[in-house]
Amino acid sequence: MITLPGGRTVRARSLRVPPPPGPPAFGLYLGSRSAARRRDPGMTWPRRWLVWPDFRTPRHPDEARAAIEALHARAGSELVEVACGGGIGRTGTVLACLATLDGLGPDDAVAWVRSHHHRRAVETPGQRRWIRWFAESPG
Protein backbone atom coordinates (compact mmCIF):
# COMPACT_ATOMS: atom_id res chain seq x y z
CA MET A 1 0.00 0.00 0.00
CA ILE A 2 1.34 3.41 -0.96
CA THR A 3 0.22 6.67 0.58
CA LEU A 4 0.40 9.40 -2.06
CA PRO A 5 1.82 12.83 -1.18
CA GLY A 6 -1.72 14.16 -0.69
CA GLY A 7 -2.71 11.36 1.69
CA ARG A 8 -4.74 9.06 -0.58
CA THR A 9 -3.75 5.40 -0.64
CA VAL A 10 -3.25 3.09 -3.59
CA ARG A 11 -2.33 -0.58 -3.71
CA ALA A 12 0.34 -1.06 -6.36
CA ARG A 13 1.54 -4.50 -7.42
CA SER A 14 2.69 -6.93 -10.07
CA LEU A 15 0.10 -9.05 -11.87
CA ARG A 16 2.56 -11.94 -11.80
CA VAL A 17 1.98 -12.58 -8.10
CA PRO A 18 -1.30 -13.39 -6.37
CA PRO A 19 -3.14 -10.36 -5.04
CA PRO A 20 -2.96 -9.62 -1.34
CA PRO A 21 -5.98 -10.54 0.79
CA GLY A 22 -9.04 -8.42 0.34
CA PRO A 23 -10.21 -7.26 -3.07
CA PRO A 24 -9.98 -3.60 -4.02
CA ALA A 25 -13.12 -1.60 -4.70
CA PHE A 26 -11.64 -0.86 -8.14
CA GLY A 27 -8.58 -1.86 -10.14
CA LEU A 28 -6.74 -0.18 -13.01
CA TYR A 29 -4.66 -2.66 -15.00
CA LEU A 30 -2.07 -1.94 -17.64
CA GLY A 31 -1.16 -4.40 -20.35
CA SER A 32 -0.97 -5.45 -23.95
CA ARG A 33 -3.99 -5.73 -26.19
CA SER A 34 -4.32 -9.43 -25.35
CA ALA A 35 -4.08 -8.74 -21.61
CA ALA A 36 -6.78 -6.10 -21.94
CA ARG A 37 -9.11 -8.70 -23.47
CA ARG A 38 -8.35 -11.31 -20.84
CA ARG A 39 -10.94 -11.99 -18.19
CA ASP A 40 -9.32 -13.25 -15.04
CA PRO A 41 -11.92 -15.27 -13.12
CA GLY A 42 -10.19 -14.34 -9.87
CA MET A 43 -10.84 -10.65 -10.47
CA THR A 44 -14.41 -10.28 -9.31
CA TRP A 45 -14.18 -6.55 -8.54
CA PRO A 46 -14.83 -3.63 -10.92
CA ARG A 47 -11.80 -2.96 -13.09
CA ARG A 48 -10.52 -1.26 -16.20
CA TRP A 49 -7.77 -2.39 -18.55
CA LEU A 50 -5.68 0.12 -20.48
CA VAL A 51 -3.74 -0.96 -23.54
CA TRP A 52 -0.24 -0.10 -22.37
CA PRO A 53 2.59 -2.21 -23.83
CA ASP A 54 5.52 -3.10 -21.58
CA PHE A 55 8.28 -0.42 -21.48
CA ARG A 56 6.04 1.95 -23.45
CA THR A 57 3.39 4.57 -22.87
CA PRO A 58 -0.38 4.09 -23.12
CA ARG A 59 -1.74 3.40 -26.57
CA HIS A 60 -4.57 5.91 -25.98
CA PRO A 61 -3.18 8.82 -23.91
CA ASP A 62 -6.42 10.72 -23.35
CA GLU A 63 -8.21 7.55 -22.22
CA ALA A 64 -5.32 6.80 -19.86
CA ARG A 65 -5.41 10.36 -18.46
CA ALA A 66 -9.14 10.05 -17.71
CA ALA A 67 -8.64 6.63 -16.07
CA ILE A 68 -5.76 7.90 -13.89
CA GLU A 69 -7.72 10.97 -12.83
CA ALA A 70 -10.72 8.75 -11.95
CA LEU A 71 -8.45 6.41 -9.99
CA HIS A 72 -7.11 9.39 -8.03
CA ALA A 73 -10.64 10.53 -7.21
CA ARG A 74 -11.68 7.05 -6.05
CA ALA A 75 -8.53 6.68 -3.94
CA GLY A 76 -9.90 9.37 -1.65
CA SER A 77 -12.62 7.07 -0.32
CA GLU A 78 -12.04 3.52 -1.64
CA LEU A 79 -9.34 0.88 -1.77
CA VAL A 80 -8.00 1.10 -5.32
CA GLU A 81 -5.30 -0.88 -7.05
CA VAL A 82 -3.00 -0.30 -10.02
CA ALA A 83 -0.96 -3.12 -11.53
CA CYS A 84 0.96 -4.25 -14.59
CA GLY A 85 3.01 -7.34 -15.39
CA GLY A 86 6.06 -6.48 -13.32
CA GLY A 87 4.58 -3.75 -11.15
CA ILE A 88 7.51 -1.38 -11.80
CA GLY A 89 7.53 0.59 -15.07
CA ARG A 90 3.92 1.13 -16.08
CA THR A 91 2.65 0.95 -12.50
CA GLY A 92 5.35 3.39 -11.41
CA THR A 93 4.40 5.72 -14.25
CA VAL A 94 0.78 5.77 -13.07
CA LEU A 95 1.91 6.35 -9.47
CA ALA A 96 4.03 9.30 -10.64
CA CYS A 97 1.02 10.72 -12.51
CA LEU A 98 -1.07 10.33 -9.35
CA ALA A 99 1.66 12.21 -7.44
CA THR A 100 1.47 15.07 -9.95
CA LEU A 101 -2.26 15.29 -9.25
CA ASP A 102 -1.25 15.81 -5.62
CA GLY A 103 0.93 18.76 -6.64
CA LEU A 104 4.40 17.36 -7.32
CA GLY A 105 6.21 18.38 -10.49
CA PRO A 106 7.03 15.59 -12.98
CA ASP A 107 10.68 15.14 -11.95
CA ASP A 108 9.83 15.25 -8.25
CA ALA A 109 7.01 12.75 -8.83
CA VAL A 110 9.44 10.27 -10.45
CA ALA A 111 11.90 10.69 -7.59
CA TRP A 112 9.08 10.26 -5.07
CA VAL A 113 7.86 7.02 -6.72
CA ARG A 114 11.40 5.64 -6.84
CA SER A 115 11.76 6.39 -3.15
CA HIS A 116 8.36 5.05 -2.04
CA HIS A 117 7.55 2.25 -4.51
CA HIS A 118 10.55 0.82 -6.36
CA ARG A 119 13.99 2.24 -7.10
CA ARG A 120 13.65 1.42 -10.83
CA ALA A 121 10.06 2.68 -11.21
CA VAL A 122 9.42 4.61 -14.43
CA GLU A 123 11.79 2.55 -16.54
CA THR A 124 12.17 4.45 -19.81
CA PRO A 125 12.75 7.99 -21.09
CA GLY A 126 9.43 7.69 -22.93
CA GLN A 127 7.62 7.04 -19.66
CA ARG A 128 9.30 10.09 -18.10
CA ARG A 129 8.20 12.22 -21.08
CA TRP A 130 4.67 10.88 -20.73
CA ILE A 131 4.53 11.90 -17.05
CA ARG A 132 5.65 15.40 -18.09
CA TRP A 133 2.90 15.47 -20.76
CA PHE A 134 0.35 14.29 -18.17
CA ALA A 135 1.38 16.96 -15.67
CA GLU A 136 1.68 19.85 -18.09
CA SER A 137 -1.15 19.39 -20.58
CA PRO A 138 -4.71 20.40 -19.72
CA GLY A 139 -6.82 17.53 -18.46
N, C-alpha and C positions, 0 to 999 in steps of 0.2 A: 504494500500500500504506500502510495506517495502522496504527501501533502504538498499541494501546489503553493507558490509564494503567497497567493491570496487566501489560503486556508482551506480550499476545497480539496477533497481527496479523490484519487483515482487509483484503481488497481491496474498495474501494468505487468504484462507477462509474455512469455513465449507460448505459442500454440503447440509446441512440441512436447510440452509437459502437461500432465493433468492439471485441471484448474484447482485452486485451493477450495476448501470447503465453503459452502454457501454461494449460491448463484448471485451474480450481479442483477440489478434491476434493468440494466441495459449494457450491451457490449458493442464496441466499434472494432471491427476486425479488418485487417489490411492484408491483401494477398493478390495473387495472380487471378486472371480471369477464371481459371478452373476452380480456384479456391473460393472465389466469390459465388460460384454456382453450387458449391458443395453444401449439403445440409447435414450437419453433424447431429446425430440423434441425441447426443449428450447435452447439446445446447438447447435447453427448453425455454430460455429467457428471450425477451425481445433483443434483436441485434440488427446490425447493419454491416454489410461488407462493402469495402471500397476496393476498386481495382487499383492496386498499388504494387507493381512488380518489385521484387527484392533489389536493393541497392539503388532504387530509382525514386521518382516522385510520383504523386498520384496521377493516374491517367486522365482524370477529370478534375482539374484544380478547383473550380467553383463548387462542385458537388462536395469535394473534400473539405473545403472551407466551411460550408454550411454544416456538415456533419461534425466537424471539430467544434464549431461554435455551439451547436446543440449539445454536444457532450459536456462542454464546459458549463452550460446552463444547468444540465441535469446533475452534474457533480455537486452542485450546491445543496441538494436535498436527497440524493439517491446514491447508492453504491453503483458506480459505473466502472467499466473495464475497457482497456485498449490493449490489443495484442496483434502480433504478427508472427511469422515463423520463428524467428530467433529472439524476438522481444527486445532488440537493440536498436537497429537502424531506423526502421519505419516507426516503431513504437516510440523511440526516442525523439523522432521528428515531431510526432503528434504531441508528445509531452512538452517539447520546446514551444510549439505553437500555443498550447494551453498556457504556458508561462508568459507568453507575450500578451495574451488576453488578460493576465493579471498585472500587466504593466512593465514587464522586463523588456529591454531591447533585444533584438535577435541574437547578437553575440553573447549577451549576458544570459539569455535563455538557454543557449547551447551549453555554456559553462555550468549553469545551474543543473541542467539535466545530467551532464557528465558527473557532477558531484553527488547528485541525489538518486540517480537511477543506475547508470552504468558508465564506466569511464570511456567506453568507445561509442556511446550513443551518438546518433547523427553521424553516420558512417562515411558519407560522400560529400564532395563539394556541391553537387547538385541538390542534396538535401539541405545544406546550409543556405544555398540561394533560395530554395523554396520557402524556408522559414522567414527569410528576409522579405520575400514577396508577400507572404501571409501577413506579416506584421505591418508592412508599409502600404499595401494596397487597400483601398476601401472595401469593406465587407458587405 
